[in-house]
């Protein structure tokens, strides 16, 4: 074929920087196109609009992440490596065939939770396995007790949905229809599941086509050399970044509100040990696995550490080399290494807390690299009911909040969780798909933690039911423990949730979790999501910046006086004499 490089020639020459850069871009483009293919073809808004999915290229022997798409969820970079390794261990090497595709959602080995369906395909070139291609996407409903699958009262995984171990969806390119039938029969939304499944299949098909063309052009040895070099460079960069952190032990503790079963807090505790160019993340002091669904598997815990470290050391490429100089201590039976059948459906809340502890601990070591903690909960909200024609509807969505202040400025207002590139589903899409109307979608004043750099604002969401009746389920966090600020920055505002009943407005007894609350037509639900933590002392914030916040409605004049020591009126006009007295009082 024209342009093909002979492998034997390529292996004798070092890979020049231009070729490496071109191959890096081409490989990333393959993963990006796989992402885009699924986003365009998926049936459920959580994939199609929110982009809760990911695609990548994985090592043929170890399953390590080699390339991941830029639009997919970063949490899947680490988790999907475990998923691919699960397939490698499962495969009967004497029976493996080109055209095989594996499907499963086992969260204990492959990571995350039952809603995330993984498809893994061994990729063959010239009859030799070159790598694995993989796709993961959050399906709308996979059975279990709660529509949408965020079940805050689950005590075992079987109450959270169907659990599919690694099985072949395709054998030598032939679809196994019985596997499809089993998956669809266990969903309240089989049409949505069907569309998402074959959207993932199409994304893998495109990956095969694009990767084959790349190997035709450059040869297998050249591309392998590029993949090896990219991984080595990531490891080298991570070692260099760790070496810049002063040797020592840096600790942080944070808390989950409760597990949804027992109303008691659960500790997530971290000790980071830095020694030269190696780092150990030790979670030994964290709570034991619990009865409710805030447990996570070890693979998910490691994946969340990867996300946090990438935020801190953001110059490191996104592949398995990032974790080469990092060791993990996560005891068996920990809340961060749950064993089946402990429920893990609320994994998003716990990994956000893991990320927060890493930010807080490293703020003591590298203050110029970290930020205040983000809002720390996705507020997974499910509503379900029947339309007038008897058809069933299930709404599942997540919501945003404020990000932490950082060395270069204020935190992002109304952002999405730092575990992902996912976007908050648009209000227009949700109103078109479900019998609800949003009556408020606004920033939440005074919710960002005060600081030299202010935490970003949370949001207020209020929606009204348009059908006769619905059941409401909420799985959130930060209802009792606010997002911490760092380096003297104040905490962000806590999460608040309210719902209407005939006898007035109510709040969940467990602050951030509730199951099966019934509401009627015209009743409203309101979320007031947390803001981000502040960075640095509030008294060091520029006076004009505080006044601007007041003019924009981000901060009230009351907060400006009490937290920042700036005397302003509601229009943001500064009283210099009052400000001098207030700032002097703050400095004492």
Helices and strands as residue ranges (DSSP letters): H 7-10, H 17-41, H 45-48, E 53-59, E 65-68, H 75-90, E 101-104, H 107-110, E 116-125, E 128-138, G 157-159, E 167-171, E 174-175, H 177-185, H 190-218, H 220-243, E 248-256, E 266-275, E 278-282, H 298-312, G 320-323, E 326-329, H 347-362, E 380-386, E 392-397, H 427-433, E 436-443, E 459-465, E 469-475, E 496-501, E 504-506, E 513-520, E 524-528, G 538-540, H 543-552, H 557-564, H 576-587
